[in-house]
Amino acid sequence: MTKFLLWLILLLLCWPLALLALVLYPLVWLILLPFRLVGIAVEGVLELIRAVVLLPARVLGGGRRYGAWAPRQAFSPASMATGRWFSGGG
């Protein structure tokens, strides 16, 4: 809704520029569409290569050592006192 209101303000203040933007926006979108498709394809190929490279480690049980959302070991006062809380235990 905000974009529409901004476009109406542009239409009132500078209608030739607003009409030019209205005509050129779909053309620019069509020109950029192949680049988006190539980007999606390249991202898929890179993810496939990453999966193939990391497959042996996953099969051997490597997995992810530390999750992005939670540490492997809960923080406790004892672990923090020894200074080993940052190493993930062990």
PyMOL commands that set and color helices and strands:
alter all, ss='L'
color gray80, all
select helices_A, chain A and resi 2-13+15-59+77-82+85-87
alter helices_A, ss='H'
color red, helices_A
deselect
rebuild
show_as cartoon
